[in-house]
Amino acid sequence: MAGDLRGERGWRPGRHPTGQTGQRSLELRRCGAFGRVPGQTSAQQVGHGRIDGTGSFGAELARFLHANQVSVIEVDRPDCQARRAAGKSDPVDAYGVVRASAVKARTQTINQMRSLIITAPAAVREALRSLTTTELIRRLAASRPGADLTDPAAAVKLALKRLVKRYPHLSEEIADADADLHVLIARTAPGLLALPGVGTETAEQLPVTAGDNPDRLVPEASFAHLCAAAPVPASSGRADRHRRNRGGDRQADRALHTIVLVHMRHDPRTRDYVARRTLEGLKTKDIFRCLKRFVAREVHHHVTSAFSSAPSASPAT
């Protein structure tokens, strides 16, 4: 038997077969509630137990098995990064990966064009360096660089012309991904997109973060902690203050940060709150921390309702 004993709930009731001849299944109960080895007339019939975290959450189970003459083997903790690298079947997460890849490629294209302009001959550089991205794309798309590659200016213009051809295709891919994500999110969490400041990109990230940890979201404070929006005490001497949580899901924290920025620009209540807290002497970073906590509380219900209403999937065999 093997398992991950980390978490507040410990082991859940269930049967975990050892998979080896002569070793029967051992039903594990929550730590501290063991009275016997269920289904066994003798603990010697159980071969060995493989436990993760015998020095922390698995200590109680390890002592119980040792007391019943069952050998205990410490196993490595699961590699979350390797486990998640195998991919997910969640459609929202899949489309989010596609969109993020297209956005990254489009940003790289713009950065490459800007770098070429910086090192281009003076005539080309002065004509293009002050243009906005939209103006630059329009100017380069309509340009005719010429075919003389021995001319440095013509060579740079030709390279820019080829780079700019990628931009509309990547923008179209992003728009298609946004349209598909909008449909999926409207089915999964219909109330999320109706909230002020929540767009397709931010609404996509929050259910994905919640989907990795559905059993941690029962209290609203757990969701805030998962999104790195829970305050952490940082008092010192006479100063009574809190700081932002540096743990949690950084992508979910970025989504909350984006929502707060939209609120601060367009929501009158948020602007009034920022003005009041600024007069009270609160720093901008602390105001952001408070607002992200408010937003996490607001979106919690819409995110968790998607999992409470969804039918549980049967385990793959």
Phi, psi and chi 1 to 4 in degrees:
 res  aa     phi    psi   chi1   chi2   chi3   chi4
   1 MET       -  147.9   61.1 -178.1  177.3      -
   2 ALA  -149.8  158.9      -      -      -      -
   3 GLY   179.3  169.9      -      -      -      -
   4 ASP  -104.1  114.2 -178.0    2.5      -      -
   5 LEU   -96.0    9.4  -66.6 -178.6      -      -
   6 ARG   -76.7  153.1  -70.7  168.3  -67.4  172.3
   7 GLY   115.5  162.1      -      -      -      -
   8 GLU   -74.2  -26.1  -63.4  179.0   -2.9      -
   9 ARG   -89.3   -9.3  -61.9 -172.7  179.0 -176.9
  10 GLY    63.5 -148.6      -      -      -      -
  11 TRP   -77.9  140.1  -79.6   93.1      -      -
  12 ARG   -96.0  154.3  -61.9  179.2  178.7  178.4
  13 PRO   -61.2  137.9  -22.3   32.7      -      -
  14 GLY   170.4  167.8      -      -      -      -
  15 ARG  -109.3  129.9  -60.6 -171.1   66.7   82.6
  16 HIS  -123.6   99.4  -59.0  -95.2      -      -
  17 PRO   -69.5  146.1   24.8  -32.7      -      -
  18 THR   -77.7  -27.2   58.8      -      -      -
  19 GLY    79.7   10.6      -      -      -      -
  20 GLN  -120.4  147.6  -60.9 -175.9   17.4      -
  21 THR   -62.3  134.3  -54.8      -      -      -
  22 GLY    84.9   -2.0      -      -      -      -
  23 GLN  -115.5  114.4  -64.2  179.8  -13.4      -
  24 ARG   -85.1  166.5  -60.9  177.4   59.6 -172.8
  25 SER   -67.6  145.8  -60.9      -      -      -
  26 LEU  -119.1  120.2  176.7   64.4      -      -
  27 GLU   -84.1  121.7 -177.4  178.8    4.0      -
  28 LEU   -96.8  134.3  -59.9  177.9      -      -
  29 ARG  -109.4  168.8  -57.5  -69.5  177.0   84.2
  30 ARG   -62.2  144.8 -175.6  168.1  177.6  167.4
  31 CYS   -56.9  133.3  -65.0      -      -      -
  32 GLY    95.2   -9.8      -      -      -      -
  33 ALA  -111.9   15.0      -      -      -      -
  34 PHE   -80.0  131.4  -56.3  110.8      -      -
  35 GLY  -122.4  -21.1      -      -      -      -
  36 ARG  -162.5  174.3   59.7 -174.0  179.2   84.3
  37 VAL   -92.9  105.8  179.1      -      -      -
  38 PRO   -63.4  141.2  -18.3   30.7      -      -
  39 GLY    76.8    7.6      -      -      -      -
  40 GLN  -122.7  137.1  -55.0  -70.1  -21.3      -
  41 THR   -81.6  -23.5   57.2      -      -      -
  42 SER  -146.1  134.9  171.7      -      -      -
  43 ALA   -66.6  -17.0      -      -      -      -
  44 GLN   -67.3  -18.8  -64.6  -67.9  -20.1      -
  45 GLN   -73.1  -18.2  -67.3  177.0  -37.5      -
  46 VAL   -84.8  125.3 -179.6      -      -      -
  47 GLY   -68.1  -69.6      -      -      -      -
  48 HIS  -154.5  163.4   63.1  -89.6      -      -
  49 GLY  -119.9  132.0      -      -      -      -
  50 ARG  -104.2  118.7  -66.8  177.4  -68.5  134.3
  51 ILE  -126.9  139.2  -56.9  176.6      -      -
  52 ASP   -98.3  121.8  165.1   21.2      -      -
  53 GLY    84.8   51.5      -      -      -      -
  54 THR   -69.3  -16.8   56.3      -      -      -
  55 GLY   -94.8    0.3      -      -      -      -
  56 SER  -134.1 -102.8   55.3      -      -      -
  57 PHE   -70.9  -22.2  -70.2  105.8      -      -
  58 GLY   -93.1    5.1      -      -      -      -
  59 ALA   -63.8  -42.5      -      -      -      -
  60 GLU   -62.6  -44.8 -177.0   77.3   14.3      -
  61 LEU   -66.1  -39.2  177.7   59.1      -      -
  62 ALA   -62.8  -42.3      -      -      -      -
  63 ARG   -64.3  -39.6  -74.3 -168.4  -66.9  -92.5
  64 PHE   -63.2  -44.4  169.8   76.4      -      -
  65 LEU   -68.9  -39.0  -66.8  177.3      -      -
  66 HIS   -61.2  -38.9  -86.6  -58.1      -      -
  67 ALA   -66.0  -23.9      -      -      -      -
  68 ASN  -103.1   25.6  -73.2  -86.8      -      -
  69 GLN    57.3   39.0  -70.3   77.0   45.9      -
  70 VAL  -110.5  123.4  177.6      -      -      -
  71 SER   -70.0  140.3   60.6      -      -      -
  72 VAL  -115.6  131.2  176.3      -      -      -
  73 ILE  -116.9  125.6  -59.1  174.9      -      -
  74 GLU   -77.9  129.8  169.9   78.2   15.9      -
  75 VAL  -113.2  158.3  -62.3      -      -      -
  76 ASP   -68.6  150.5  -66.4  -25.2      -      -
  77 ARG   -69.3  147.0  -64.1  179.0 -179.0  -88.9
  78 PRO   -65.1  139.7   22.3  -32.7      -      -
  79 ASP   -82.3  103.0 -171.3  -13.4      -      -
  80 CYS   -63.7  -35.5  -63.8      -      -      -
  81 GLN   -67.1  -42.6 -178.2  177.0    2.8      -
  82 ALA   -68.5  -35.8      -      -      -      -
  83 ARG   -66.2  -42.7  172.1  171.2   54.8   85.4
  84 ARG   -76.3  -20.0  -66.7  175.6 -179.6  173.3
  85 ALA   -69.0  -15.9      -      -      -      -
  86 ALA   -71.8  -11.3      -      -      -      -
  87 GLY    98.5  165.5      -      -      -      -
  88 LYS  -129.8  156.5  -66.6  177.6   57.6  179.5
  89 SER   -94.2   -0.5   59.7      -      -      -
  90 ASP   -66.7  120.2 -175.4    6.1      -      -
  91 PRO   -61.9  -36.6  -20.5   31.1      -      -
  92 VAL   -63.0  -43.3  175.9      -      -      -
  93 ASP   -65.4  -39.5 -171.1   24.6      -      -
  94 ALA   -63.4  -46.5      -      -      -      -
  95 TYR   -68.5  -30.8  -86.3   97.8      -      -
  96 GLY   -63.8  -38.1      -      -      -      -
  97 VAL   -65.1  -42.3  170.8      -      -      -
  98 VAL   -61.5  -44.9  171.6      -      -      -
  99 ARG   -65.3  -45.1 -174.0 -170.8 -173.0  -77.9
 100 ALA   -61.8  -37.7      -      -      -      -
 101 SER   -65.2  -42.2  175.7      -      -      -
 102 ALA   -67.2  -40.0      -      -      -      -
 103 VAL   -63.2  -42.2  170.4      -      -      -
 104 LYS   -63.7  -42.9 -177.8  178.1 -179.3  179.4
 105 ALA   -65.1  -39.0      -      -      -      -
 106 ARG   -67.1  -40.0 -172.7  175.3   67.3  174.4
 107 THR   -63.4  -41.1  -56.8      -      -      -
 108 GLN   -63.1  -37.4  -70.6  175.4  -20.5      -
 109 THR   -62.5  -45.4  -59.8      -      -      -
 110 ILE   -62.5  -43.1  -65.4  -63.4      -      -
 111 ASN   -63.9  -38.0  -68.4  -20.6      -      -
 112 GLN   -66.0  -39.6  -70.8  168.8   -6.3      -
 113 MET   -65.4  -42.2  -71.7 -168.8  -65.5      -
 114 ARG   -62.9  -39.0  -65.6  -68.0 -175.3 -174.9
 115 SER   -65.6  -40.6  -61.6      -      -      -
 116 LEU   -63.6  -38.5  -82.2  176.7      -      -
 117 ILE   -65.7  -37.5  -68.6  172.8      -      -
 118 ILE   -63.5  -38.7  -69.1  174.2      -      -
 119 THR   -94.7    4.1   58.6      -      -      -
 120 ALA   -74.5  163.6      -      -      -      -
 121 PRO   -56.0  156.9  -26.6   34.6      -      -
 122 ALA   -57.5  -39.2      -      -      -      -
 123 ALA   -63.0  -42.4      -      -      -      -
 124 VAL   -71.7  -42.1  178.5      -      -      -
 125 ARG   -63.3  -46.1 -178.2  174.2   64.7 -109.1
 126 GLU   -67.3  -27.3  -64.1  -57.5  -36.1      -
 127 ALA   -79.7  -22.0      -      -      -      -
 128 LEU  -118.4  -21.3  -59.2  176.1      -      -
 129 ARG   -67.8  -27.6   67.6 -174.7  -54.4  176.1
 130 SER   -90.8   -0.8   61.0      -      -      -
 131 LEU   -79.1  146.3  -61.4  178.9      -      -
 132 THR   -71.9  170.8   63.8      -      -      -
 133 THR   -61.0  -43.5  -60.9      -      -      -
 134 THR   -63.7  -45.0  -56.7      -      -      -
 135 GLU   -65.5  -38.1  -66.3  171.9  -16.5      -
 136 LEU   -64.0  -44.5  178.8   63.6      -      -
 137 ILE   -62.2  -43.4  -63.8  -59.9      -      -
 138 ARG   -65.4  -42.3 -172.4 -176.8  -58.5  112.2
 139 ARG   -65.8  -45.3  174.9   78.9   64.8   85.3
 140 LEU   -69.9  -34.1  -67.4  176.7      -      -
 141 ALA   -65.9  -30.7      -      -      -      -
 142 ALA   -93.7   -0.4      -      -      -      -
 143 SER   -78.5  158.9   65.4      -      -      -
 144 ARG  -127.1   93.1  -64.8 -178.0  178.2 -179.4
 145 PRO   -69.5  -22.8   25.1  -33.3      -      -
 146 GLY    92.6  171.8      -      -      -      -
 147 ALA  -111.9    0.5      -      -      -      -
 148 ASP   -84.8   93.9 -173.4    9.0      -      -
 149 LEU   -75.2  -10.3  -63.3 -179.4      -      -
 150 THR   -75.6  -17.0   60.0      -      -      -
 151 ASP   -85.3  119.7 -178.4   12.1      -      -
 152 PRO   -56.8  -39.9  -24.6   34.3      -      -
 153 ALA   -65.3  -42.8      -      -      -      -
 154 ALA   -66.6  -37.5      -      -      -      -
 155 ALA   -65.3  -41.0      -      -      -      -
 156 VAL   -65.9  -43.4  170.4      -      -      -
 157 LYS   -62.2  -38.8  -69.5 -179.8 -179.9  179.3
 158 LEU   -66.3  -41.4 -176.8   59.9      -      -
 159 ALA   -63.5  -41.1      -      -      -      -
 160 LEU   -65.3  -38.0  -69.2  171.7      -      -
 161 LYS   -62.6  -40.0  179.4   76.9  172.0 -177.9
 162 ARG   -71.9  -36.0  -68.8 -179.2  175.6  175.3
 163 LEU   -66.8  -38.7  -78.7  173.9      -      -
 164 VAL   -69.7  -19.2   80.8      -      -      -
 165 LYS   -66.9  -24.4  -69.9 -179.6  179.1  179.1
 166 ARG   -74.3  -29.4  -55.5  176.9 -173.6  174.9
 167 TYR   -59.3  -51.3 -169.0   88.0      -      -
 168 PRO   -64.3  -33.3   20.0  -31.5      -      -
 169 HIS   -67.1  -41.7  -63.3  -67.8      -      -
 170 LEU   -68.4  -38.0  -67.4  171.1      -      -
 171 SER   -64.1  -38.9  -62.4      -      -      -
 172 GLU   -65.9  -38.2 -177.3  179.9   -2.7      -
 173 GLU   -65.3  -40.2 -175.8  176.8  -13.9      -
 174 ILE   -65.1  -42.4  -65.5  170.6      -      -
 175 ALA   -63.7  -41.0      -      -      -      -
 176 ASP   -64.2  -41.5  -67.9  -19.3      -      -
 177 ALA   -64.9  -38.0      -      -      -      -
 178 ASP   -63.2  -41.5  -76.8  -20.1      -      -
 179 ALA   -64.7  -42.6      -      -      -      -
 180 ASP   -67.5  -40.6  -66.3  -25.4      -      -
 181 LEU   -64.0  -37.4  -80.3  170.2      -      -
 182 HIS   -61.1  -41.4 -168.4  -80.6      -      -
 183 VAL   -66.6  -44.3  173.9      -      -      -
 184 LEU   -66.2  -42.6  -70.0  171.7      -      -
 185 ILE   -68.7  -35.9  -64.2  169.9      -      -
 186 ALA   -62.9  -29.7      -      -      -      -
 187 ARG   -82.4  -36.9  -66.4  177.6 -179.5  176.3
 188 THR   -80.1  -51.2  -54.3      -      -      -
 189 ALA  -135.9   79.2      -      -      -      -
 190 PRO   -63.0  -29.3   20.5  -31.5      -      -
 191 GLY   -79.5  -12.2      -      -      -      -
 192 LEU   -70.0  -42.8 -163.5   57.3      -      -
 193 LEU   -70.2  -19.7  -71.2  172.2      -      -
 194 ALA   -80.0  -12.6      -      -      -      -
 195 LEU   -72.6  144.3  -64.3  175.8      -      -
 196 PRO   -65.5  135.0   21.9  -31.9      -      -
 197 GLY    85.7   -3.1      -      -      -      -
 198 VAL  -100.1  116.3  179.7      -      -      -
 199 GLY  -107.8 -172.8      -      -      -      -
 200 THR   -63.2  -42.4  -57.3      -      -      -
 201 GLU   -66.2  -45.6 -176.8  178.4   -0.2      -
 202 THR   -72.2  -37.3   52.5      -      -      -
 203 ALA   -68.2  -24.7      -      -      -      -
 204 GLU   -73.2  -38.2  167.6  -96.3  -34.0      -
 205 GLN   -73.3  -38.1 -179.9   58.2   48.6      -
 206 LEU   -65.2  -46.4  -64.5  173.9      -      -
 207 PRO   -64.0  -32.6  -22.5   34.1      -      -
 208 VAL   -64.6  -44.3  169.3      -      -      -
 209 THR   -62.0  -42.8  -59.3      -      -      -
 210 ALA   -67.7  -32.6      -      -      -      -
 211 GLY   -67.1  -26.6      -      -      -      -
 212 ASP   -75.0  -20.8  -74.4  -21.8      -      -
 213 ASN  -139.9   57.8  -53.4  -90.8      -      -
 214 PRO   -65.6  -31.0   24.1  -33.0      -      -
 215 ASP   -81.4   -3.0   55.2  -14.9      -      -
 216 ARG   -96.2    1.1  -68.5  179.6   56.8 -176.6
 217 LEU  -105.8   12.2  -55.5 -179.9      -      -
 218 VAL   -61.9  -52.5  178.0      -      -      -
 219 PRO   -83.2  146.4   26.0  -28.7      -      -
 220 GLU   -63.8  -31.9  171.1  -95.6  -24.7      -
 221 ALA   -66.0  -30.1      -      -      -      -
 222 SER   -66.7  -38.7  -64.1      -      -      -
 223 PHE   -65.3  -40.4  177.0   70.9      -      -
 224 ALA   -63.4  -40.9      -      -      -      -
 225 HIS   -66.2  -39.0 -173.3   79.1      -      -
 226 LEU   -63.5  -34.2 -179.8   62.5      -      -
 227 CYS   -89.4   11.1  -63.9      -      -      -
 228 ALA    61.1   31.4      -      -      -      -
 229 ALA  -110.0    1.6      -      -      -      -
 230 ALA   -81.3  134.7      -      -      -      -
 231 PRO   -71.7  147.5   26.4  -33.3      -      -
 232 VAL  -117.9  126.7  177.6      -      -      -
 233 PRO   -58.9  133.5  -22.0   32.8      -      -
 234 ALA  -139.5   37.0      -      -      -      -
 235 SER   -72.8  147.8  -59.2      -      -      -
 236 SER  -150.2  119.7  177.1      -      -      -
 237 GLY    64.7 -123.2      -      -      -      -
 238 ARG   -89.1   -6.8  -64.1 -177.5  178.8 -179.7
 239 ALA   -83.2  118.5      -      -      -      -
 240 ASP  -108.0  103.0 -174.6   11.1      -      -
 241 ARG  -147.6  172.0   57.4  177.5  -65.5  -90.7
 242 HIS  -127.9  161.5  -66.9   77.1      -      -
 243 ARG  -126.9  168.7   64.7  168.3  176.9   83.7
 244 ARG   -73.0  152.8   63.5 -174.1  -63.3  -92.2
 245 ASN   -81.5  124.8 -177.0   10.3      -      -
 246 ARG   -90.8    3.6  -61.5 -173.4  179.3   93.1
 247 GLY  -100.0 -158.7      -      -      -      -
 248 GLY    80.0 -173.3      -      -      -      -
 249 ASP   -81.7  116.5 -169.4  -48.2      -      -
 250 ARG   -70.8  -31.5  -53.1  -47.0  -56.8  167.3
 251 GLN   -69.8  -38.1  -64.2  -57.4  -42.7      -
 252 ALA   -66.0  -38.0      -      -      -      -
 253 ASP   -63.3  -38.6  178.2   65.2      -      -
 254 ARG   -65.0  -38.5 -178.5  179.8   64.4   86.4
 255 ALA   -63.8  -43.7      -      -      -      -
 256 LEU   -63.6  -38.0  -65.4 -179.8      -      -
 257 HIS   -62.7  -41.1 -171.7   87.4      -      -
 258 THR   -64.0  -41.5  -57.1      -      -      -
 259 ILE   -63.0  -40.6  -63.6  172.9      -      -
 260 VAL   -64.0  -40.2  168.4      -      -      -
 261 LEU   -60.7  -41.2  -73.1  175.5      -      -
 262 VAL   -66.2  -41.1  177.0      -      -      -
 263 HIS   -61.0  -43.6  -83.8 -128.6      -      -
 264 MET   -66.4  -25.1  -67.2  178.1   67.1      -
 265 ARG   -90.3  -33.5  176.5  171.2  -63.6 -176.4
 266 HIS  -120.3  -16.9  -59.8  -73.2      -      -
 267 ASP   -95.5  117.8 -175.3   23.1      -      -
 268 PRO   -61.2  -38.6  -21.2   32.0      -      -
 269 ARG   -61.7  -41.3  -63.8 -178.7  -53.7  166.1
 270 THR   -66.9  -40.4  -55.5      -      -      -
 271 ARG   -63.2  -39.9  -68.4 -159.6  -60.6  -95.0
 272 ASP   -64.9  -39.5  -66.3  -18.7      -      -
 273 TYR   -64.2  -43.4  175.3   83.3      -      -
 274 VAL   -63.1  -42.2  172.0      -      -      -
 275 ALA   -64.1  -42.3      -      -      -      -
 276 ARG   -65.7  -45.3  176.6  170.6   59.1   85.3
 277 ARG   -69.9  -29.9  -62.4  -67.1  -83.2  174.6
 278 THR   -67.6  -40.6  -58.0      -      -      -
 279 LEU   -64.8  -28.3  -69.2  175.8      -      -
 280 GLU   -76.3   -5.5  -65.8  174.7   -1.6      -
 281 GLY    95.3   10.4      -      -      -      -
 282 LEU   -78.5  138.7 -152.3   62.8      -      -
 283 LYS   -76.3  160.9  -63.1 -178.9  179.9  178.9
 284 THR   -60.3  -41.2  -57.2      -      -      -
 285 LYS   -65.4  -33.4   63.0  179.0 -178.7  178.4
 286 ASP   -73.5  -34.3  -67.0  -38.0      -      -
 287 ILE   -65.2  -42.1  -64.5  175.6      -      -
 288 PHE   -60.4  -41.7  -98.7   94.8      -      -
 289 ARG   -61.4  -44.7  175.0 -175.5   55.6   78.4
 290 CYS   -64.2  -42.0  -64.8      -      -      -
 291 LEU   -67.6  -37.4  -72.1  173.8      -      -
 292 LYS   -65.5  -33.8  -76.4 -162.2  -72.3 -172.6
 293 ARG   -67.0  -39.4 -176.4   64.5  179.6   86.8
 294 PHE   -64.6  -42.7  -66.2  152.3      -      -
 295 VAL   -65.8  -40.3  171.4      -      -      -
 296 ALA   -60.6  -38.9      -      -      -      -
 297 ARG   -65.8  -36.6 -178.5 -178.9  -61.0  114.6
 298 GLU   -71.0  -39.5 -172.8  176.9   21.6      -
 299 VAL   -87.4  -11.7  -56.4      -      -      -
 300 HIS   -56.6  -47.7  169.9 -100.8      -      -
 301 HIS   -61.7  -42.3  168.6   70.7      -      -
 302 HIS   -70.4  -33.5  -60.8  -78.2      -      -
 303 VAL   -73.6  -46.0  172.0      -      -      -
 304 THR   -72.8  -26.7   54.3      -      -      -
 305 SER   -65.2  -26.0   62.3      -      -      -
 306 ALA   -65.6  -34.2      -      -      -      -
 307 PHE   -87.1  -29.9  -61.7   98.2      -      -
 308 SER   -72.3  -28.5   60.1      -      -      -
 309 SER   -92.0  -17.0   59.3      -      -      -
 310 ALA   -78.9  140.5      -      -      -      -
 311 PRO   -69.3  142.5   24.9  -33.0      -      -
 312 SER   -71.9  136.2   58.2      -      -      -
 313 ALA   -82.1  142.9      -      -      -      -
 314 SER   -76.3  143.1   57.4      -      -      -
 315 PRO   -65.4  143.8   23.1  -31.8      -      -
 316 ALA   -73.6  146.8      -      -      -      -
 317 THR  -115.0      -   56.9      -      -      -
